[in-house]
Amino acid sequence: MTDDWRTDRIGSALRGENPTVLRRLAAGFAVIGDVQFLPGYSVLLVDEPGVRRLSDLPRARRLAFLSDMDRLGEAVERACRRLDPAFRRVNLEILGNKDPFLHAHVWPRYEWEPADVVGLPVWLYPRERWGDERFRLGPRHDALREAIGGELDRDVAGTVDGTAGDPFRRDGRGAV
């Protein structure tokens, strides 16, 4: 598989060709980030090509996307807390300034981060962090991928009917 999936992240996820996909959720795809200088960085991609902003979605789908963002954030938090005792918190962001499709960033934050950036938005990290080969997603992140995916699975398994109580699923099934 080539890196062509990077030019069409949503389409490649829909076709099953995006290697960063962790799980399919109600309104999108939970994916692990291409860069891992903050281990566990994940993204929620909307599952409808052409949707550029949250307000492009009908209200029910908008709420489903936000619910998925919360679910992914909680999964990242549980996995990262278990794997690194220096885990601090998760930051959730919907920005849309660079990529022309709706997506939400899930950034774990840690006590070991450099003092000059630990309290700032992740986007203020030095540019070299973003392209440094040491932080590129790779096989060494498989355990992290499994941990986040497992937390997403546990979230669904702990519900009455496997829908995570989501009344906005496309098939209309919600928790009983």
Disulfide bonds with the S-S distance in Angstrom:
none
